[in-house]
Amino acid sequence: MSLFQEVAALLALSALFGGLAVKLRQPLLIAYIFVGILAGPTVLGLSSDIELLALLAEIGITVLLFVVGLKLDMRLVRTLGRVALVAGLGQLLFTVILGYGLCLLLGLSVVEAVFVAVALAFSSTIIIVKLLSDKGEIDSLQGRMAMGILIVQDIAVVLAMLLLNLLNPVAAPHHTANLLGLVSLLTGGSLGLYLLMRYALPRLLRGMSRSPELLMLFAVAWGTLLAGGAEALGLSKELGAFLAGFSLASTPLREAIASRLTSLRDFLLLFFFIYLGIQLDFTHIQGQLWQAAALSLFVLLVKPLIVMLIMGGLGFRKRTSFVTGLTLAQISEFSIIFVAVGVGLQQVSQSALGLTTLVGLITITLSTYLILYAQPLFARLAPWLGALERRIPHRENVADNPPYDSLPDVILYGMGRYGRQLAEQLEQGGMRVLGVDFDPEALALARKDGISVCYGDAEDADFLAHLPLHQARALVSTIPQRETNALLLRAVRGLSFRGQITLSAFHEGDAEAFHHAGAASVLRPYTDAAESAARRLLGDMSAR
């Protein structure tokens, strides 16, 4: 079989098993690693040119780190401030320390235990962002906390990659000189990069922006150029790629570049995970199943518990801490890449990489379900989670829930654009409205419009019980998710609320389901808007 035919077969298998993974609601990278296992020499033997796959995998990692640098949102870190920094660093520190001890107990060498423990500390940005976006929780407090911790982890990944340069066996006899040279290189490189960011890159990008294709080509060329330059200077390619992305992060074209590179990144990472699957040695993996099971339990149970304890100590409510902790209950694609770099530096064995990959397969698969079903899990475990939070004050209560100026007539869940306009119309009609949302930015916009608001999650029954519910005449939800509205309806009826309950139906069939479940009325935003627009158009046409 020719090389072209092998690549075509790999792409076809990836599409087939990728579609199956989507159907089963599994991450695509698991399907790609499985394709690599099938393509390996023990099954189909579609890997005659392993060097080509390795090259494509390296380019994929380069583009991935370029996009990480490009999307590094320091504004979010500054917004969350000390909270994200303390939670992120605390999670990394305690996970590495406890993970290192566990690795030693499982029989790993000291150096391999360090690598694997560091790998266990990282969580998958791709998986978390995808699942939180699907659930509509990316802008919630727990979503923002998870993203803040992930940004701290991204910075830690880059620093860890940088430190790996000092472990290069070629430079081992000259660590001091190597370190001084590294500091000099970084200082000079940082100064040069700053001057480029300040004076050259903005002008160059303005010229490139006239052609979207040219802009994308420049971004890839810039990332690979700095990655290759870093490698030539004895640094890691990963560091060069990250700095290349970071140098463009402050430009107005950041989002345009990132959106165009995302598809290329995902395509090239396909080859990394296929290459990883091909490299798996099942003679080692069979003896590592019990080690992988122990490390996976650590990532799925202990790692979230560390996050919960830290956030509880910082004053967050138990639900926020619990959901954030579950969100981080997996290892990252960076974890596998980090250990793979260690293999390339001859610091760890191929079996350690296989163990890390196996832990990744287990934790990414299981954490998907933990994130998707976080609310039912919290409902079952809530009575035992009281120790994870301080009694007073709760950070979100202090920050976002000031004392009510007056008791509301209407409690309105969902302060997006539709919710804010609805609140304004109700207040113009003489109603006192209390808006509730879990997006701090939405709360800030509503507060700016003069609407009384507080932070809260519609899926949090404990929070609902603390609202001035029995003084309100109506509870209204503009939340688009059917499941969230159903949970809210059950919780409100469970508290014997006697006022009117109004929910929003954004999809066919939701309105009837809500009526049967006990909602007094149902808003249909799309249908209502279309009917209103049609009446206005008909009125305008009849007046002519």
N, C-alpha and C positions, 0 to 999 in steps of 0.2 A: 504493500500500500504506500502510495506517495505521501510526502509531507503535507501537501494540500489536502489530500483525502483524509488524512489523520485529523487535521485541524477541523475540516468540515464535519467529521464524525463526532469530534468533541463538542462542537457547537450544537449539533443536532441533539446529542445526549443531554447537554446542559439545558436546552430549551424544553426537552421532554420532561426531565426530572424537576426542572424549575417550575414548570406548569403544575406538576403534581404537588410540589411543595406549597405553592400558592393555594391550591385547592384544599390542602390540609392545614393551611394557615401556619406554615413553618417558614423560618428564614431561608432565603435563597442560598446563603453560603453553605448550609448543611447539604443542600442538593448538589452544589458544586464540588464539595469535598467527596461526596459519594461518587460523583462522576469520575473524579480523579482516582478513586479506589478501583472503579470498574476499568478505567483506562490503563491501570498499572500492569506491570509485567506478569502478575499472577492471574489476571483475568483476561482482558481483551488485548493487551499489549499494544495500545495506541500511543506509545510514548517513546518512539525510536529516537526522536530529536529532543532530548530532555533539556538541552542548552537553550533552544528556542523558547520553550515554556518558561525556563528560569529567567530569560531576558524580559519576556513580556510581563512576568510576575514582578520583576524589579521596577519596570516602568510603571506598573499599576500601583506599587507602594509609593513611588515617587509622586505620582499624581494625587494619591490619597493624602499624603502629608502636605503637599502643596495646597490642596483644598482646605485642610485643617488650619493651616496658617492663614489662608485667605479668609476663613470664616471665624477666626478667633475673635470673639465678641467681648472686648475688654469693657465695653459699656455695661454689659450684663454683670460682669464681675464687680465693677464699681457700684452698680445699683444694689446688688446683694451685699457688697462690702465684706465686712468681717465675718458675716455668717457663712457665706460660701467658702471663704478662705479657710476658716476654722473647720467647717464640716468636711471640706475636701481634703485638707492636709491631715486631719484626724483620722478620716477613713483610710487614707493611704498608709499612714504610719502604723495604725493598729492592725490593719489587714496584713501588711508585710511582716510585722513582728510575729503575729499569731500564725500566719501562713508558713513562715520560715521554721518555726518550731514544729509544726505539723509535718512539713516536708522532711525534716530530720528524723522524726519518729517513723516516717514511712520508708526510711532507708536511702534517701537521696544524699549525694555528696554535699559538702558545704557550699561549693560554688553553684551547683545545680539547684540547691534549695533556695539560694538567693534569687536566681533567675526566675524560678517557678513562683516563688512568693511574690516577687514584684509583678509578675504576669497576672497573678490572681487578684491583684489590687485594682486593675483597670476594668472598666465596663464598656460595653459596646454602644458608642454614640449612634451608629447607623440603626441598630435594633431599637434603641430607646426612642429616638426621634420618630422613627416610622410608627411604632405602636402608640406613642403619646399623641401623634398627629391624627392617627386613625380614631382614637378615643376622644379627640377634641380637648385634650388636657395639656397641650404643650405650653399654653399661657397661664395655666393654673399655678398656684404657689408651689405645689409639690413638683410640677413640671419645671418651673424656673429653678427651684432648688437642685433638682437632678441635673439640669443643664449647667448650672454654676459649678457643681461638683465635677461634671464631665470636662469643663474647661480647665479646671485645676488639674485634672488627670491628663489632659492633652499636653499641658505645659510640662507636667512631670515626665510624660513619655519622651518629649524632646530632650529634656535634661538627662534622662536615663540613656537615651541613644548617644548623647554627647559623652557621657562617662564611659561608654563602651569603647571609645577610642583609646582610653588609657589602658584597657585590657588587651589591646592588640598584642599578640605574642611576639611580633617582630620588634615592637618598641619596648617590651618588658624590661630589658636591662637598662633602659634609659628613661624611667618614669619621670624623674625630676625634670630632666631636660625636655621630655615630651610634654609635661604639664606646662612648663614655662613657654614653650613654643606654641602650645595650644592656646594659652591665654593671650599671647601676642597676636596670633592669627585671628582670634575672636575679636580682640580689641580693634585691630586694623580693619577686619572685615565688617564689623558693626559700624565703624565710622564711614567706611566706603558705602555701605548699604544705606546709611542715613542720608548721605549726600545724594545718592541716587533717588531715594524716596522723596527728598525735599525738592530737588531741582530737575532731574532728568526724566524720571518715570512718568510724572503727570503729563508732561508735554508729549512724550512718546505715545502714551496711551490715547491722548486726544486725537492724534493722527491715526492710530490703529483703529479707533472706534468707528471710523467711517465704514469699515467692512467687518461685519460680525465674524466671518471666517478668518480674516487676518488677525483679529483680536484673539480668537481662540488659539490660533497657531502661535502667536507671540507668547501667550500664557504658557503653553506647553514647552516652547523653546526656552523661555526664561526659567521655568522650573527645572527642566533637565540640565540646562547650562549651569545653574548654581549647584545642582546636585553633583554633576560631574566635576565642577570646580572644587567643591568641598572634598570629594573623593581624591582628587589629585593632590590636595594639600594635606592628606592624611586624616581628614575628618570623615564623618559618615555621610553617605548620600542622603539619608533621611533628614539630617540636620539641614543640609543645603536646600532640599526641597521645601522644608517647612519655612525657612527664612525667605525663600523666594515668594511663597504665598503671603507671608506676613508683610513683606515689603509692598504688596499691592492692597493690603487690607484697608488702608485708609483712603483709597482712591474712590471716586464716585462710581467707577465701573466694577466695583467688587462683586456686586450681586449678579451683574450680567456675565462676568467671567465664571463665577461659581456655578451658575445655572447651566452654562454650556459645557463645563468640565464634568459635571456630575454624571452624565451618561457615559462619557469616556472613562471616568474613574471606575464606574460599576462594571463596564465591559472588560477593562484590563484586570481588575481584581478577580474576575472570573478565572483567569489563567493562574493567578496566585493560589487560589483555593484548589483548583484542579492539580496544580503542581504539588501542593501540600498533600492531597489525597494520594497521588502517585508515590510520594516519598514515605508514606506510612509503612512501617515494618510490622506486619502482624505477628511475627515471631516474638517481638517485644511486647506488643499491645496485649496479647493474651495473658501475659504475666503481670500486666499493669492494671487490670480491671479493678482490683480491690483498691489500688492506690487512686485510680481515677474516681471511683465511687466516694472515697473518703474526702478527696479534694473538692469534688462536686458538692457534697453535703456542706462543706465549709463555705463554699461560695454562695450556695442557695439559702443557708440558714444563718451562719455566723456573720458573714459580710453585711447582710441587711440589718442584723441586730446591732452591729457596730454603728451603722448610720443612724438607726433609731435612737440609740442611747445618746449619741452626740447631739442630735437634733432635739431630743427631749431635754437635755441639759441646757441647750440654748433657748429653750422656752417655747418650742413648737408643740402643738397639740398632737395627741397620739396618732390620729388618723393621718395627718400630714407626714409625720415621721415614718409611719408604717408604709404608706404608699411610696414615698421617696426611697425607702430602703429596699422594697421589693423591686422597684424599677431598676436598681443597680445590681440585681442578683444574677449576674452572668459575667463571664470574662469577655474580653474584647478581641476583635481582629488584630488590634495592636499587641495584645498579649502573645498571640501566636507569632507575629512578626518579630517581637522583641526576643523571644527565645530562638527564633530562626536566625536572627543576627548573631546571637551567642554561639549557635552552631557554626556559623561562618567564621567566627573568630576563634574557633576551636576551644571554647570555654565550657561548653556543655555538649552532651552526646545527642545523637539522633533519637535515642529512646526518650530523652527528656522532652524533645519537641513533639514526639508522638503522644506522650502523656498529656502535655498541654493541649494539643489538638483534641484529644479525646475528652478532656474536661470541657473544652469549648463546645464540642458537639452536644454534650449532656446539658450543660448549664444554659446555653442559648436556647435549646429546645424547650426545656422545662420552664425557664424564666418567662418565655413568651406567654405561657398559660398563667403564670403568677401575675404578670402585668395585666393581662386581659380580664382576670377574675379577682382583681385586688379588692374590690368592694365586697363581694360575698365572703371572701376570706377575712376581711376586717370585721364584718358583722359577726362572724363566728368567734373570732379571737378577741374582740373588743373587751370583754370582761376581764381578760388576763393581761391587758396591755396598759393598765393604769399606771404601773410602775415606770413606764417609759416617758411620762410627762410630768412637768412641775404643776402643782395645783394652780398657782398664780405667779406671775402673769403669763398668759399665752402670748407669744410674740405676735401672731396674726391678729389677736384680739386688741392688743395695745396699739399696733400699727394701723389697723384698718377699721376697727370697730369703736368709734367714739361713742359716748353716751347719747342716747336718742334725745333730740330736742323736744319731740312730742310723739305720742303714740300714733302709729300709722293706721290709716284706713285700709291701705293696700300694701301687701308684701309682694314685691316683684322680683322673681328670680330671673337672672340673665340680663346684664346691662351692656350688651352689645349695641350696635346702631339701632336695631329695631326696639330693643328694650328701653333705651334712653328716650327715643321719640315717644314711645307709649307712656313712659313715666311723665314726660313733659305735658302730653295731652291730658292725662289724668289729673295732674296738679292744676292745669288751667281750668279743669272742670270742678275744682274745689276739693279734690281728694289729697290727703297726706300720704305720700308714697315712701316706703323704705325699700331701696334697691339692694339686691344681694348678688354677688358674683365672686368667682375665685380668681379672676384676672386682675392683678393690681393696676394695670394700665386702664382697663375699662372702668374700674372704680375711680381712678384719678380723673378721667374725662367726665364721668357723671357728677363727681363732686364739684368739678369746675363749672358745670351747668347748674349748680345749686340744688342738686338732688341729694337727699339724705341716703347714705349707702353704708354697707358693712361687708366685710369679707366673710364668705361662707360657701360651702359646697353643697349642692342639692342632694348629693348622695350621703351626706353626713347627718344621720338621724339625731345624734347628740346635739349638734349645733342647732338643728331645727327646734328642739325642745327649749332652747334658751332664747328664741325669738319671742317678741310680744304677740304671739299668735292669737291668743284668745281675745285680744283687744281689737284685732283687725277684722274688717268686714269681708275681705277677699284675699285670696292668695293666687297670684298669677305667675305662670312660667312661660318665658319666651325661649327656653332651651330647645335646640333642634333635635337632640338625641332622644329617641323613643324610650330606651331603657331607663335613662335618667329620669324622665318625666314619670314613668311607671313607678320607679322607686320612691320618688317624691310624693306621688299620690298616695301610695300605701302608707308612707310614714306620717303624712298629714292626717289621714283618716284614722291611723292608730292613735293619734293624740286627741281624738274626738273634736276636731276643728269643726265649728258649726257655720263658718262663713262659706262664701262661694269659692269653689276651686275651678280655676280656668287654666287649661294647658294649651300648648301650641302644637299643631300637627303639620309637619313639613313634608310628610310622605303619605302616599295613598294608603288608606286603611287605618291610619293612626287615629283619626278623629273618631271613627266608630268604636275602636278598641278603648279609647279613653272614656267615651260616654258609658260603655258597658262597665268599665272599672269604677265609675262613680264620679267622674268630672261633671260639674254642672254645665260648663260650656267649653267650647274648643275654638281657639283662634287658628285660622288657616292663612298664614302670612302671604304665601304666594297667590292663593286663590283670591283672598280679600284684596290684595294689591291689584291683581288683574281685573277684578270686577270694578274696582274704583276707577282704574285707568280707562276701562271700556266705557263707563258711564260718562266720564269727562270727555272722551273723544266723541261719543254720540251727541253729547250736549253741544260741543263746539261745532260739529257738522250740521246739526239741526238749526243752529243759530245763523248759519250762512244762507 
